[in-house]
Amino acid sequence: MQNFINEFTLNFIEKNRYQYIIEGFVNTLIISLFAVLVGIVIGFLVAIIRSSHDKTGRMKAGNFICRIYLTVMRGTPTMIQLLIIYYVIFATVNIPKVFVAVVAFGLNSGAYVAEIVRSGIMSVDEGQFEAGRSLGLNYRQTMQFIVMPQAFKNVLPALGNEFIVLLKETSISGYIGLTDLTHGGDIIRGITFSAFMPLVAVALIYLLLVTGLSWCVNKLERRLRVNER
Amino acid sequence: MSGNVLLEVKDLRKDFGDHSVLQGISTQICQGEVVAIIGPSGCGKSTFLRSLNLLETPTGGSVIFEGKEITAPGTDVNKIRQKIGMVFQQFNLFANLTIEDNITLAPVKLGLMDKEQAQKRAKELLGRVGLPDKADAYPAMLSGGQKQRIAIARSLAMNPDVMLFDEPTSALDPEMVGEVLELMKELAADGMTMVVVTHEMGFAREVATRVMFIDEGVICEENTPQEFFEHPRNQRLQDFLSKVL
C-alpha cells in the first residue's frame, strides 16, 4: 500500500506532473469533440450526395469525388493520414497542432460516418419515400422530414460506435508531437521510468470517457424510440 | 360515364429493360367515377396506377390530368401530385411522425394551410375515418385497418381531385378489410373520383361504376360491373373470373 502511494506521488504529485494528464485530457476532448462535428458534417453531406445519386442518377461528378474520398480515407491508416496532413499538407504553414488533428481525424471519421448514414438511408423502406412524393413533397422535403429522421434513428448505435473508435484513435496524436491524453501519460513515464501508474491512469480516463459517451448515445437512442411502443 | 374527363390515358407504355409491362393502355376517367381495376398478379395493373401520378415514369404514351399533359417534359410533378391522392398496399404511414403530423405534414410544408388550420382539418378527418382519439399515437401502435384509414385521411387532407388505391386491403387481416372498404364506399358515395386496383370482387361489383380487366399489359375488357361480371366477353376474363369467384 505504501508502495502504491509512493508511486502515485512520484508520477502525479511531484513537480505537478498531473498537469501533463490534464493538458492531454483537455486536448483529447477538444480534438474528439470537433473531429466528431467535422465528421458528422462531412459524413452527412457525402451520404446525401451518394444516396441521391443512387436514387435519382444525378450528381455524377459529386458521387465520383465522394467515392475517391471514401476509398482513400478508408484505404489508408489513420496515422499515415495524420502524418501526411501535418508534415506534407500543412508543412509550410504554422498552425496549432490541435487544429491539424481535428482536420485529420474529422476527415477520416467523415468517411466512416458517410457509409453508416448511407446504409441508414437505404434501410428506410422505399414506401416511405414514395408516400412523401405522392403527397406532392419534393425530393428534398421528403428526405428532410421523412427519410433522414428515420435513417438517423436506425444508425444511431453504429454512429455511437464510430465516435467511440474516433475518441480512442486520437491517441496517436502524439506522433505529431501533440500532448494528448496518451502522450501526456507517456511523458510522465519517460520522466519517472514507471510504466504502471501513468498508463493505467490514462487507460482509466479513456474508459470513463467512453462509458460516458455510450451513456449519452443510449439515452438519445431511447428517446428516439418513442414511436415504437 | 358522367361528368368531365379528369384523367385521360393515351397509349401508355412501360418497359422494365426487355420486359414490357404496359403495352399501350388508353382510357378516360371522368369526374365522380369509381374505376376498379382487376387482373392476375403481374399483369401491370399496379404499374398502370403508379403511372397515373408518375411514381413510375412511362416509357411511352401520355397521361393528361385536368387538361394538362403531365407526361410532358418540364411538368411540375410535385404540383400535380398534390391533386392526386394515393393509398398504398403497405399503408406507408410516416413511421417517425404522430398520426396528426402524418396528416398535417404535407399541407403545412407545401404552404396550403397553416399549422392551426391543418390540425383542425386533421381532427375533422380523424373523426371522419372513425379514429378521433389517435391523433397523438404513432403508426406502430395501430392495427393494419386503422393504419389504412389514417392513410386515407392523410390523402384526403390534400383535398385531391382523384384518389388512387393500390390494393388497399391486400395487406390486411381479413377481419379488417371491412372497415377500410366501408370507408372507401363512403368516399365513393360522397362523389370522390377513385381508381382502385383490387382483388375485392365484391367491392368492384357493388361500388365501382366501371370495372377494368388488365392482362399482359393491355385492357382486355372494361364495362359496367353488372355486364362485366355477368356477361364477360373476353376469354381471359372468363377464365380469371371462374378462378376467383
Chai-1 contact restraints between the chains, C-beta under 6 A:
chainA,res_idxA,chainB,res_idxB,connection_type,confidence,min_distance_angstrom,max_distance_angstrom,comment,restraint_id
A,G127,B,Q90,contact,1.0,0.0,6.0,A-B,restraint_1
A,G127,B,N92,contact,1.0,0.0,6.0,A-B,restraint_2
A,E130,B,L55,contact,1.0,0.0,6.0,A-B,restraint_3
A,A131,B,N92,contact,1.0,0.0,6.0,A-B,restraint_4
A,S134,B,N53,contact,1.0,0.0,6.0,A-B,restraint_5
A,S134,B,R81,contact,1.0,0.0,6.0,A-B,restraint_6
A,S134,B,M86,contact,1.0,0.0,6.0,A-B,restraint_7
A,L135,B,A106,contact,1.0,0.0,6.0,A-B,restraint_8
A,G136,B,N78,contact,1.0,0.0,6.0,A-B,restraint_9
A,G136,B,R81,contact,1.0,0.0,6.0,A-B,restraint_10
A,G136,B,Q82,contact,1.0,0.0,6.0,A-B,restraint_11
A,G136,B,L110,contact,1.0,0.0,6.0,A-B,restraint_12
A,L137,B,A106,contact,1.0,0.0,6.0,A-B,restraint_13
A,N138,B,N78,contact,1.0,0.0,6.0,A-B,restraint_14
A,Q141,B,K109,contact,1.0,0.0,6.0,A-B,restraint_15
A,I146,B,F94,contact,1.0,0.0,6.0,A-B,restraint_16
A,P149,B,N96,contact,1.0,0.0,6.0,A-B,restraint_17
A,Q150,B,A95,contact,1.0,0.0,6.0,A-B,restraint_18
A,Q150,B,N96,contact,1.0,0.0,6.0,A-B,restraint_19
A,N227,B,Y138,contact,1.0,0.0,6.0,A-B,restraint_20
A,E228,B,A140,contact,1.0,0.0,6.0,A-B,restraint_21
